[in-house]
Amino acid sequence: MSIATHRFSNEEYHQRFTEGDKVELIDGLIYDKMVIGPKHRSAVNKLIKIFVLAGYDVSSQGPISWPGNEPEPDLTILAAGTDPTDRHPLPNECLLVIEVSDASLAKDREVKLPAYQQAGIRTWIVNLQDDVFEIDGRKTKTASFNDVTINIDDIV
């Protein structure tokens, strides 16, 4: 027995779903977005403050777009001057994507991370279950991006 699936293009995705739908497009498939809990919200807000104070352009829970994909990462650090108003940012305009993960940890590791890697986007996972960063397959209490160094205890 085979299971039929339909891979959506970005255009089909936008025809069927609206901003109010709690879904995202990854590798042509539609995935439900998880509910944001207090610890998740707080970690995202602290990360935003850290990167904005360091002078970076930050997008929070906004889509990134490339063929067959429109994930909505918790945080995207954009290249300076590349926050377009007529389209979503492209992978080459994203310096770093951060997924803050609690209930979504398995999906972020198994679905979103490979999509970001395939698109060439540098990615951190903030693992709220173990209170660690996951970077390049290793767990660490400290993460660095250019001139910004963050200890996990500063955001959880």
Chimera marker file (.cmm) of the C-alpha trace (Angstrom):
<marker_set name="trace">
<marker id="1" x="0.000" y="0.000" z="0.000" r="1" g="1" b="0" radius="0.5"/>
<marker id="2" x="1.333" y="3.429" z="-0.872" r="1" g="1" b="0" radius="0.5"/>
<marker id="3" x="0.404" y="6.675" z="0.779" r="1" g="1" b="0" radius="0.5"/>
<marker id="4" x="-0.318" y="9.557" z="-1.558" r="1" g="1" b="0" radius="0.5"/>
<marker id="5" x="1.318" y="12.854" z="-0.796" r="1" g="1" b="0" radius="0.5"/>
<marker id="6" x="1.258" y="16.156" z="-2.582" r="1" g="1" b="0" radius="0.5"/>
<marker id="7" x="4.264" y="18.443" z="-2.644" r="1" g="1" b="0" radius="0.5"/>
<marker id="8" x="3.246" y="22.075" z="-2.690" r="1" g="1" b="0" radius="0.5"/>
<marker id="9" x="4.997" y="24.821" z="-4.599" r="1" g="1" b="0" radius="0.5"/>
<marker id="10" x="5.318" y="28.173" z="-2.867" r="1" g="1" b="0" radius="0.5"/>
<marker id="11" x="2.552" y="29.501" z="-5.117" r="1" g="1" b="0" radius="0.5"/>
<marker id="12" x="0.164" y="26.654" z="-4.209" r="1" g="1" b="0" radius="0.5"/>
<marker id="13" x="1.001" y="27.142" z="-0.534" r="1" g="1" b="0" radius="0.5"/>
<marker id="14" x="-0.013" y="30.812" z="-0.720" r="1" g="1" b="0" radius="0.5"/>
<marker id="15" x="-3.199" y="29.963" z="-2.617" r="1" g="1" b="0" radius="0.5"/>
<marker id="16" x="-4.347" y="27.471" z="0.030" r="1" g="1" b="0" radius="0.5"/>
<marker id="17" x="-3.098" y="28.986" z="3.268" r="1" g="1" b="0" radius="0.5"/>
<marker id="18" x="-3.142" y="32.437" z="4.843" r="1" g="1" b="0" radius="0.5"/>
<marker id="19" x="-1.007" y="34.140" z="7.481" r="1" g="1" b="0" radius="0.5"/>
<marker id="20" x="-3.557" y="33.088" z="10.096" r="1" g="1" b="0" radius="0.5"/>
<marker id="21" x="-3.018" y="29.383" z="9.430" r="1" g="1" b="0" radius="0.5"/>
<marker id="22" x="-0.568" y="27.838" z="11.869" r="1" g="1" b="0" radius="0.5"/>
<marker id="23" x="1.426" y="25.948" z="9.225" r="1" g="1" b="0" radius="0.5"/>
<marker id="24" x="4.707" y="26.205" z="7.353" r="1" g="1" b="0" radius="0.5"/>
<marker id="25" x="6.024" y="24.778" z="4.076" r="1" g="1" b="0" radius="0.5"/>
<marker id="26" x="9.144" y="22.607" z="4.313" r="1" g="1" b="0" radius="0.5"/>
<marker id="27" x="10.453" y="20.524" z="1.422" r="1" g="1" b="0" radius="0.5"/>
<marker id="28" x="7.087" y="20.885" z="-0.312" r="1" g="1" b="0" radius="0.5"/>
<marker id="29" x="5.125" y="19.485" z="2.637" r="1" g="1" b="0" radius="0.5"/>
<marker id="30" x="2.834" y="21.293" z="5.067" r="1" g="1" b="0" radius="0.5"/>
<marker id="31" x="3.731" y="21.070" z="8.764" r="1" g="1" b="0" radius="0.5"/>
<marker id="32" x="1.715" y="22.307" z="11.708" r="1" g="1" b="0" radius="0.5"/>
<marker id="33" x="3.434" y="24.920" z="13.846" r="1" g="1" b="0" radius="0.5"/>
<marker id="34" x="3.691" y="24.260" z="17.568" r="1" g="1" b="0" radius="0.5"/>
<marker id="35" x="2.136" y="26.372" z="20.302" r="1" g="1" b="0" radius="0.5"/>
<marker id="36" x="4.629" y="28.757" z="21.903" r="1" g="1" b="0" radius="0.5"/>
<marker id="37" x="5.036" y="28.284" z="25.656" r="1" g="1" b="0" radius="0.5"/>
<marker id="38" x="6.324" y="30.829" z="28.199" r="1" g="1" b="0" radius="0.5"/>
<marker id="39" x="9.910" y="29.506" z="28.303" r="1" g="1" b="0" radius="0.5"/>
<marker id="40" x="10.069" y="29.516" z="24.495" r="1" g="1" b="0" radius="0.5"/>
<marker id="41" x="8.675" y="33.065" z="24.237" r="1" g="1" b="0" radius="0.5"/>
<marker id="42" x="11.078" y="34.325" z="26.875" r="1" g="1" b="0" radius="0.5"/>
<marker id="43" x="14.135" y="32.747" z="25.207" r="1" g="1" b="0" radius="0.5"/>
<marker id="44" x="13.172" y="34.237" z="21.829" r="1" g="1" b="0" radius="0.5"/>
<marker id="45" x="12.685" y="37.703" z="23.357" r="1" g="1" b="0" radius="0.5"/>
<marker id="46" x="16.066" y="37.546" z="25.104" r="1" g="1" b="0" radius="0.5"/>
<marker id="47" x="17.784" y="36.476" z="21.881" r="1" g="1" b="0" radius="0.5"/>
<marker id="48" x="16.146" y="39.340" z="19.993" r="1" g="1" b="0" radius="0.5"/>
<marker id="49" x="17.452" y="41.841" z="22.558" r="1" g="1" b="0" radius="0.5"/>
<marker id="50" x="20.976" y="40.407" z="22.431" r="1" g="1" b="0" radius="0.5"/>
<marker id="51" x="21.228" y="40.562" z="18.635" r="1" g="1" b="0" radius="0.5"/>
<marker id="52" x="19.499" y="43.944" z="18.239" r="1" g="1" b="0" radius="0.5"/>
<marker id="53" x="21.775" y="45.496" z="20.878" r="1" g="1" b="0" radius="0.5"/>
<marker id="54" x="24.748" y="44.075" z="18.937" r="1" g="1" b="0" radius="0.5"/>
<marker id="55" x="23.503" y="45.941" z="15.866" r="1" g="1" b="0" radius="0.5"/>
<marker id="56" x="22.034" y="43.102" z="13.814" r="1" g="1" b="0" radius="0.5"/>
<marker id="57" x="18.881" y="43.157" z="11.689" r="1" g="1" b="0" radius="0.5"/>
<marker id="58" x="16.565" y="40.566" z="13.243" r="1" g="1" b="0" radius="0.5"/>
<marker id="59" x="13.358" y="38.934" z="12.018" r="1" g="1" b="0" radius="0.5"/>
<marker id="60" x="11.287" y="36.954" z="14.510" r="1" g="1" b="0" radius="0.5"/>
<marker id="61" x="8.988" y="34.152" z="13.379" r="1" g="1" b="0" radius="0.5"/>
<marker id="62" x="8.909" y="35.498" z="9.835" r="1" g="1" b="0" radius="0.5"/>
<marker id="63" x="9.191" y="33.280" z="6.753" r="1" g="1" b="0" radius="0.5"/>
<marker id="64" x="12.281" y="32.624" z="4.690" r="1" g="1" b="0" radius="0.5"/>
<marker id="65" x="11.488" y="31.573" z="1.125" r="1" g="1" b="0" radius="0.5"/>
<marker id="66" x="13.084" y="29.312" z="-1.468" r="1" g="1" b="0" radius="0.5"/>
<marker id="67" x="11.489" y="26.790" z="-3.869" r="1" g="1" b="0" radius="0.5"/>
<marker id="68" x="9.247" y="24.380" z="-1.947" r="1" g="1" b="0" radius="0.5"/>
<marker id="69" x="10.049" y="26.014" z="1.384" r="1" g="1" b="0" radius="0.5"/>
<marker id="70" x="8.721" y="28.750" z="3.639" r="1" g="1" b="0" radius="0.5"/>
<marker id="71" x="9.758" y="27.830" z="7.153" r="1" g="1" b="0" radius="0.5"/>
<marker id="72" x="9.196" y="30.377" z="9.904" r="1" g="1" b="0" radius="0.5"/>
<marker id="73" x="12.203" y="30.245" z="12.213" r="1" g="1" b="0" radius="0.5"/>
<marker id="74" x="12.019" y="31.746" z="15.671" r="1" g="1" b="0" radius="0.5"/>
<marker id="75" x="14.841" y="34.125" z="14.833" r="1" g="1" b="0" radius="0.5"/>
<marker id="76" x="16.643" y="35.089" z="11.640" r="1" g="1" b="0" radius="0.5"/>
<marker id="77" x="19.704" y="37.304" z="11.613" r="1" g="1" b="0" radius="0.5"/>
<marker id="78" x="19.579" y="39.090" z="8.261" r="1" g="1" b="0" radius="0.5"/>
<marker id="79" x="22.424" y="40.556" z="6.260" r="1" g="1" b="0" radius="0.5"/>
<marker id="80" x="22.473" y="44.331" z="6.718" r="1" g="1" b="0" radius="0.5"/>
<marker id="81" x="19.958" y="46.094" z="4.483" r="1" g="1" b="0" radius="0.5"/>
<marker id="82" x="18.189" y="42.921" z="3.342" r="1" g="1" b="0" radius="0.5"/>
<marker id="83" x="14.796" y="43.103" z="5.009" r="1" g="1" b="0" radius="0.5"/>
<marker id="84" x="12.668" y="43.256" z="1.847" r="1" g="1" b="0" radius="0.5"/>
<marker id="85" x="9.114" y="44.585" z="1.969" r="1" g="1" b="0" radius="0.5"/>
<marker id="86" x="7.933" y="42.984" z="-1.302" r="1" g="1" b="0" radius="0.5"/>
<marker id="87" x="8.965" y="39.361" z="-0.573" r="1" g="1" b="0" radius="0.5"/>
<marker id="88" x="10.327" y="37.118" z="2.154" r="1" g="1" b="0" radius="0.5"/>
<marker id="89" x="14.099" y="36.931" z="2.696" r="1" g="1" b="0" radius="0.5"/>
<marker id="90" x="16.052" y="34.387" z="0.646" r="1" g="1" b="0" radius="0.5"/>
<marker id="91" x="18.554" y="31.919" z="2.131" r="1" g="1" b="0" radius="0.5"/>
<marker id="92" x="21.575" y="33.931" z="0.944" r="1" g="1" b="0" radius="0.5"/>
<marker id="93" x="20.241" y="36.938" z="2.885" r="1" g="1" b="0" radius="0.5"/>
<marker id="94" x="20.123" y="34.997" z="6.165" r="1" g="1" b="0" radius="0.5"/>
<marker id="95" x="23.309" y="35.022" z="8.222" r="1" g="1" b="0" radius="0.5"/>
<marker id="96" x="21.926" y="32.790" z="10.980" r="1" g="1" b="0" radius="0.5"/>
<marker id="97" x="18.652" y="31.049" z="11.800" r="1" g="1" b="0" radius="0.5"/>
<marker id="98" x="17.787" y="30.103" z="15.382" r="1" g="1" b="0" radius="0.5"/>
<marker id="99" x="15.070" y="27.597" z="16.268" r="1" g="1" b="0" radius="0.5"/>
<marker id="100" x="14.036" y="27.619" z="19.925" r="1" g="1" b="0" radius="0.5"/>
<marker id="101" x="12.821" y="24.095" z="20.579" r="1" g="1" b="0" radius="0.5"/>
<marker id="102" x="10.853" y="22.445" z="23.330" r="1" g="1" b="0" radius="0.5"/>
<marker id="103" x="7.885" y="20.405" z="22.073" r="1" g="1" b="0" radius="0.5"/>
<marker id="104" x="9.146" y="21.007" z="18.501" r="1" g="1" b="0" radius="0.5"/>
<marker id="105" x="12.637" y="19.562" z="19.110" r="1" g="1" b="0" radius="0.5"/>
<marker id="106" x="12.206" y="16.400" z="17.008" r="1" g="1" b="0" radius="0.5"/>
<marker id="107" x="10.676" y="18.328" z="14.096" r="1" g="1" b="0" radius="0.5"/>
<marker id="108" x="13.361" y="21.007" z="14.279" r="1" g="1" b="0" radius="0.5"/>
<marker id="109" x="16.150" y="18.417" z="14.251" r="1" g="1" b="0" radius="0.5"/>
<marker id="110" x="14.695" y="16.013" z="11.689" r="1" g="1" b="0" radius="0.5"/>
<marker id="111" x="12.782" y="18.298" z="9.312" r="1" g="1" b="0" radius="0.5"/>
<marker id="112" x="13.777" y="21.936" z="9.609" r="1" g="1" b="0" radius="0.5"/>
<marker id="113" x="17.527" y="21.594" z="10.251" r="1" g="1" b="0" radius="0.5"/>
<marker id="114" x="18.137" y="19.474" z="7.105" r="1" g="1" b="0" radius="0.5"/>
<marker id="115" x="16.112" y="21.963" z="5.025" r="1" g="1" b="0" radius="0.5"/>
<marker id="116" x="18.163" y="24.881" z="6.344" r="1" g="1" b="0" radius="0.5"/>
<marker id="117" x="21.407" y="22.972" z="5.772" r="1" g="1" b="0" radius="0.5"/>
<marker id="118" x="20.410" y="22.117" z="2.203" r="1" g="1" b="0" radius="0.5"/>
<marker id="119" x="19.722" y="25.813" z="1.581" r="1" g="1" b="0" radius="0.5"/>
<marker id="120" x="23.126" y="26.722" z="3.045" r="1" g="1" b="0" radius="0.5"/>
<marker id="121" x="21.741" y="28.540" z="6.074" r="1" g="1" b="0" radius="0.5"/>
<marker id="122" x="23.767" y="28.458" z="9.284" r="1" g="1" b="0" radius="0.5"/>
<marker id="123" x="21.468" y="27.208" z="12.068" r="1" g="1" b="0" radius="0.5"/>
<marker id="124" x="21.391" y="26.962" z="15.848" r="1" g="1" b="0" radius="0.5"/>
<marker id="125" x="18.843" y="24.988" z="17.825" r="1" g="1" b="0" radius="0.5"/>
<marker id="126" x="18.168" y="26.197" z="21.356" r="1" g="1" b="0" radius="0.5"/>
<marker id="127" x="17.200" y="22.935" z="23.047" r="1" g="1" b="0" radius="0.5"/>
<marker id="128" x="14.933" y="23.938" z="25.940" r="1" g="1" b="0" radius="0.5"/>
<marker id="129" x="14.551" y="20.327" z="27.075" r="1" g="1" b="0" radius="0.5"/>
<marker id="130" x="18.239" y="20.060" z="27.985" r="1" g="1" b="0" radius="0.5"/>
<marker id="131" x="19.025" y="23.803" z="28.212" r="1" g="1" b="0" radius="0.5"/>
<marker id="132" x="21.778" y="23.673" z="25.590" r="1" g="1" b="0" radius="0.5"/>
<marker id="133" x="22.551" y="24.993" z="22.137" r="1" g="1" b="0" radius="0.5"/>
<marker id="134" x="22.843" y="22.428" z="19.355" r="1" g="1" b="0" radius="0.5"/>
<marker id="135" x="25.304" y="23.590" z="16.730" r="1" g="1" b="0" radius="0.5"/>
<marker id="136" x="26.727" y="21.382" z="13.983" r="1" g="1" b="0" radius="0.5"/>
<marker id="137" x="25.476" y="18.256" z="15.768" r="1" g="1" b="0" radius="0.5"/>
<marker id="138" x="27.073" y="19.023" z="19.121" r="1" g="1" b="0" radius="0.5"/>
<marker id="139" x="25.565" y="20.271" z="22.350" r="1" g="1" b="0" radius="0.5"/>
<marker id="140" x="27.143" y="23.259" z="24.043" r="1" g="1" b="0" radius="0.5"/>
<marker id="141" x="26.297" y="25.772" z="26.769" r="1" g="1" b="0" radius="0.5"/>
<marker id="142" x="27.839" y="28.659" z="24.790" r="1" g="1" b="0" radius="0.5"/>
<marker id="143" x="27.240" y="29.816" z="21.230" r="1" g="1" b="0" radius="0.5"/>
<marker id="144" x="29.131" y="32.441" z="19.241" r="1" g="1" b="0" radius="0.5"/>
<marker id="145" x="28.218" y="34.365" z="16.122" r="1" g="1" b="0" radius="0.5"/>
<marker id="146" x="30.739" y="36.953" z="14.965" r="1" g="1" b="0" radius="0.5"/>
<marker id="147" x="31.018" y="39.396" z="17.889" r="1" g="1" b="0" radius="0.5"/>
<marker id="148" x="28.147" y="37.881" z="19.915" r="1" g="1" b="0" radius="0.5"/>
<marker id="149" x="28.713" y="35.142" z="22.485" r="1" g="1" b="0" radius="0.5"/>
<marker id="150" x="25.711" y="33.807" z="24.395" r="1" g="1" b="0" radius="0.5"/>
<marker id="151" x="25.645" y="31.542" z="27.426" r="1" g="1" b="0" radius="0.5"/>
<marker id="152" x="22.538" y="29.360" z="27.593" r="1" g="1" b="0" radius="0.5"/>
<marker id="153" x="21.927" y="30.534" z="31.187" r="1" g="1" b="0" radius="0.5"/>
<marker id="154" x="21.423" y="34.076" z="29.836" r="1" g="1" b="0" radius="0.5"/>
<marker id="155" x="18.354" y="33.068" z="27.813" r="1" g="1" b="0" radius="0.5"/>
<marker id="156" x="16.627" y="30.236" z="29.722" r="1" g="1" b="0" radius="0.5"/>
<link id1="1" id2="2" r="1" g="1" b="0" radius="0.2"/>
<link id1="2" id2="3" r="1" g="1" b="0" radius="0.2"/>
<link id1="3" id2="4" r="1" g="1" b="0" radius="0.2"/>
<link id1="4" id2="5" r="1" g="1" b="0" radius="0.2"/>
<link id1="5" id2="6" r="1" g="1" b="0" radius="0.2"/>
<link id1="6" id2="7" r="1" g="1" b="0" radius="0.2"/>
<link id1="7" id2="8" r="1" g="1" b="0" radius="0.2"/>
<link id1="8" id2="9" r="1" g="1" b="0" radius="0.2"/>
<link id1="9" id2="10" r="1" g="1" b="0" radius="0.2"/>
<link id1="10" id2="11" r="1" g="1" b="0" radius="0.2"/>
<link id1="11" id2="12" r="1" g="1" b="0" radius="0.2"/>
<link id1="12" id2="13" r="1" g="1" b="0" radius="0.2"/>
<link id1="13" id2="14" r="1" g="1" b="0" radius="0.2"/>
<link id1="14" id2="15" r="1" g="1" b="0" radius="0.2"/>
<link id1="15" id2="16" r="1" g="1" b="0" radius="0.2"/>
<link id1="16" id2="17" r="1" g="1" b="0" radius="0.2"/>
<link id1="17" id2="18" r="1" g="1" b="0" radius="0.2"/>
<link id1="18" id2="19" r="1" g="1" b="0" radius="0.2"/>
<link id1="19" id2="20" r="1" g="1" b="0" radius="0.2"/>
<link id1="20" id2="21" r="1" g="1" b="0" radius="0.2"/>
<link id1="21" id2="22" r="1" g="1" b="0" radius="0.2"/>
<link id1="22" id2="23" r="1" g="1" b="0" radius="0.2"/>
<link id1="23" id2="24" r="1" g="1" b="0" radius="0.2"/>
<link id1="24" id2="25" r="1" g="1" b="0" radius="0.2"/>
<link id1="25" id2="26" r="1" g="1" b="0" radius="0.2"/>
<link id1="26" id2="27" r="1" g="1" b="0" radius="0.2"/>
<link id1="27" id2="28" r="1" g="1" b="0" radius="0.2"/>
<link id1="28" id2="29" r="1" g="1" b="0" radius="0.2"/>
<link id1="29" id2="30" r="1" g="1" b="0" radius="0.2"/>
<link id1="30" id2="31" r="1" g="1" b="0" radius="0.2"/>
<link id1="31" id2="32" r="1" g="1" b="0" radius="0.2"/>
<link id1="32" id2="33" r="1" g="1" b="0" radius="0.2"/>
<link id1="33" id2="34" r="1" g="1" b="0" radius="0.2"/>
<link id1="34" id2="35" r="1" g="1" b="0" radius="0.2"/>
<link id1="35" id2="36" r="1" g="1" b="0" radius="0.2"/>
<link id1="36" id2="37" r="1" g="1" b="0" radius="0.2"/>
<link id1="37" id2="38" r="1" g="1" b="0" radius="0.2"/>
<link id1="38" id2="39" r="1" g="1" b="0" radius="0.2"/>
<link id1="39" id2="40" r="1" g="1" b="0" radius="0.2"/>
<link id1="40" id2="41" r="1" g="1" b="0" radius="0.2"/>
<link id1="41" id2="42" r="1" g="1" b="0" radius="0.2"/>
<link id1="42" id2="43" r="1" g="1" b="0" radius="0.2"/>
<link id1="43" id2="44" r="1" g="1" b="0" radius="0.2"/>
<link id1="44" id2="45" r="1" g="1" b="0" radius="0.2"/>
<link id1="45" id2="46" r="1" g="1" b="0" radius="0.2"/>
<link id1="46" id2="47" r="1" g="1" b="0" radius="0.2"/>
<link id1="47" id2="48" r="1" g="1" b="0" radius="0.2"/>
<link id1="48" id2="49" r="1" g="1" b="0" radius="0.2"/>
<link id1="49" id2="50" r="1" g="1" b="0" radius="0.2"/>
<link id1="50" id2="51" r="1" g="1" b="0" radius="0.2"/>
<link id1="51" id2="52" r="1" g="1" b="0" radius="0.2"/>
<link id1="52" id2="53" r="1" g="1" b="0" radius="0.2"/>
<link id1="53" id2="54" r="1" g="1" b="0" radius="0.2"/>
<link id1="54" id2="55" r="1" g="1" b="0" radius="0.2"/>
<link id1="55" id2="56" r="1" g="1" b="0" radius="0.2"/>
<link id1="56" id2="57" r="1" g="1" b="0" radius="0.2"/>
<link id1="57" id2="58" r="1" g="1" b="0" radius="0.2"/>
<link id1="58" id2="59" r="1" g="1" b="0" radius="0.2"/>
<link id1="59" id2="60" r="1" g="1" b="0" radius="0.2"/>
<link id1="60" id2="61" r="1" g="1" b="0" radius="0.2"/>
<link id1="61" id2="62" r="1" g="1" b="0" radius="0.2"/>
<link id1="62" id2="63" r="1" g="1" b="0" radius="0.2"/>
<link id1="63" id2="64" r="1" g="1" b="0" radius="0.2"/>
<link id1="64" id2="65" r="1" g="1" b="0" radius="0.2"/>
<link id1="65" id2="66" r="1" g="1" b="0" radius="0.2"/>
<link id1="66" id2="67" r="1" g="1" b="0" radius="0.2"/>
<link id1="67" id2="68" r="1" g="1" b="0" radius="0.2"/>
<link id1="68" id2="69" r="1" g="1" b="0" radius="0.2"/>
<link id1="69" id2="70" r="1" g="1" b="0" radius="0.2"/>
<link id1="70" id2="71" r="1" g="1" b="0" radius="0.2"/>
<link id1="71" id2="72" r="1" g="1" b="0" radius="0.2"/>
<link id1="72" id2="73" r="1" g="1" b="0" radius="0.2"/>
<link id1="73" id2="74" r="1" g="1" b="0" radius="0.2"/>
<link id1="74" id2="75" r="1" g="1" b="0" radius="0.2"/>
<link id1="75" id2="76" r="1" g="1" b="0" radius="0.2"/>
<link id1="76" id2="77" r="1" g="1" b="0" radius="0.2"/>
<link id1="77" id2="78" r="1" g="1" b="0" radius="0.2"/>
<link id1="78" id2="79" r="1" g="1" b="0" radius="0.2"/>
<link id1="79" id2="80" r="1" g="1" b="0" radius="0.2"/>
<link id1="80" id2="81" r="1" g="1" b="0" radius="0.2"/>
<link id1="81" id2="82" r="1" g="1" b="0" radius="0.2"/>
<link id1="82" id2="83" r="1" g="1" b="0" radius="0.2"/>
<link id1="83" id2="84" r="1" g="1" b="0" radius="0.2"/>
<link id1="84" id2="85" r="1" g="1" b="0" radius="0.2"/>
<link id1="85" id2="86" r="1" g="1" b="0" radius="0.2"/>
<link id1="86" id2="87" r="1" g="1" b="0" radius="0.2"/>
<link id1="87" id2="88" r="1" g="1" b="0" radius="0.2"/>
<link id1="88" id2="89" r="1" g="1" b="0" radius="0.2"/>
<link id1="89" id2="90" r="1" g="1" b="0" radius="0.2"/>
<link id1="90" id2="91" r="1" g="1" b="0" radius="0.2"/>
<link id1="91" id2="92" r="1" g="1" b="0" radius="0.2"/>
<link id1="92" id2="93" r="1" g="1" b="0" radius="0.2"/>
<link id1="93" id2="94" r="1" g="1" b="0" radius="0.2"/>
<link id1="94" id2="95" r="1" g="1" b="0" radius="0.2"/>
<link id1="95" id2="96" r="1" g="1" b="0" radius="0.2"/>
<link id1="96" id2="97" r="1" g="1" b="0" radius="0.2"/>
<link id1="97" id2="98" r="1" g="1" b="0" radius="0.2"/>
<link id1="98" id2="99" r="1" g="1" b="0" radius="0.2"/>
<link id1="99" id2="100" r="1" g="1" b="0" radius="0.2"/>
<link id1="100" id2="101" r="1" g="1" b="0" radius="0.2"/>
<link id1="101" id2="102" r="1" g="1" b="0" radius="0.2"/>
<link id1="102" id2="103" r="1" g="1" b="0" radius="0.2"/>
<link id1="103" id2="104" r="1" g="1" b="0" radius="0.2"/>
<link id1="104" id2="105" r="1" g="1" b="0" radius="0.2"/>
<link id1="105" id2="106" r="1" g="1" b="0" radius="0.2"/>
<link id1="106" id2="107" r="1" g="1" b="0" radius="0.2"/>
<link id1="107" id2="108" r="1" g="1" b="0" radius="0.2"/>
<link id1="108" id2="109" r="1" g="1" b="0" radius="0.2"/>
<link id1="109" id2="110" r="1" g="1" b="0" radius="0.2"/>
<link id1="110" id2="111" r="1" g="1" b="0" radius="0.2"/>
<link id1="111" id2="112" r="1" g="1" b="0" radius="0.2"/>
<link id1="112" id2="113" r="1" g="1" b="0" radius="0.2"/>
<link id1="113" id2="114" r="1" g="1" b="0" radius="0.2"/>
<link id1="114" id2="115" r="1" g="1" b="0" radius="0.2"/>
<link id1="115" id2="116" r="1" g="1" b="0" radius="0.2"/>
<link id1="116" id2="117" r="1" g="1" b="0" radius="0.2"/>
<link id1="117" id2="118" r="1" g="1" b="0" radius="0.2"/>
<link id1="118" id2="119" r="1" g="1" b="0" radius="0.2"/>
<link id1="119" id2="120" r="1" g="1" b="0" radius="0.2"/>
<link id1="120" id2="121" r="1" g="1" b="0" radius="0.2"/>
<link id1="121" id2="122" r="1" g="1" b="0" radius="0.2"/>
<link id1="122" id2="123" r="1" g="1" b="0" radius="0.2"/>
<link id1="123" id2="124" r="1" g="1" b="0" radius="0.2"/>
<link id1="124" id2="125" r="1" g="1" b="0" radius="0.2"/>
<link id1="125" id2="126" r="1" g="1" b="0" radius="0.2"/>
<link id1="126" id2="127" r="1" g="1" b="0" radius="0.2"/>
<link id1="127" id2="128" r="1" g="1" b="0" radius="0.2"/>
<link id1="128" id2="129" r="1" g="1" b="0" radius="0.2"/>
<link id1="129" id2="130" r="1" g="1" b="0" radius="0.2"/>
<link id1="130" id2="131" r="1" g="1" b="0" radius="0.2"/>
<link id1="131" id2="132" r="1" g="1" b="0" radius="0.2"/>
<link id1="132" id2="133" r="1" g="1" b="0" radius="0.2"/>
<link id1="133" id2="134" r="1" g="1" b="0" radius="0.2"/>
<link id1="134" id2="135" r="1" g="1" b="0" radius="0.2"/>
<link id1="135" id2="136" r="1" g="1" b="0" radius="0.2"/>
<link id1="136" id2="137" r="1" g="1" b="0" radius="0.2"/>
<link id1="137" id2="138" r="1" g="1" b="0" radius="0.2"/>
<link id1="138" id2="139" r="1" g="1" b="0" radius="0.2"/>
<link id1="139" id2="140" r="1" g="1" b="0" radius="0.2"/>
<link id1="140" id2="141" r="1" g="1" b="0" radius="0.2"/>
<link id1="141" id2="142" r="1" g="1" b="0" radius="0.2"/>
<link id1="142" id2="143" r="1" g="1" b="0" radius="0.2"/>
<link id1="143" id2="144" r="1" g="1" b="0" radius="0.2"/>
<link id1="144" id2="145" r="1" g="1" b="0" radius="0.2"/>
<link id1="145" id2="146" r="1" g="1" b="0" radius="0.2"/>
<link id1="146" id2="147" r="1" g="1" b="0" radius="0.2"/>
<link id1="147" id2="148" r="1" g="1" b="0" radius="0.2"/>
<link id1="148" id2="149" r="1" g="1" b="0" radius="0.2"/>
<link id1="149" id2="150" r="1" g="1" b="0" radius="0.2"/>
<link id1="150" id2="151" r="1" g="1" b="0" radius="0.2"/>
<link id1="151" id2="152" r="1" g="1" b="0" radius="0.2"/>
<link id1="152" id2="153" r="1" g="1" b="0" radius="0.2"/>
<link id1="153" id2="154" r="1" g="1" b="0" radius="0.2"/>
<link id1="154" id2="155" r="1" g="1" b="0" radius="0.2"/>
<link id1="155" id2="156" r="1" g="1" b="0" radius="0.2"/>
</marker_set>
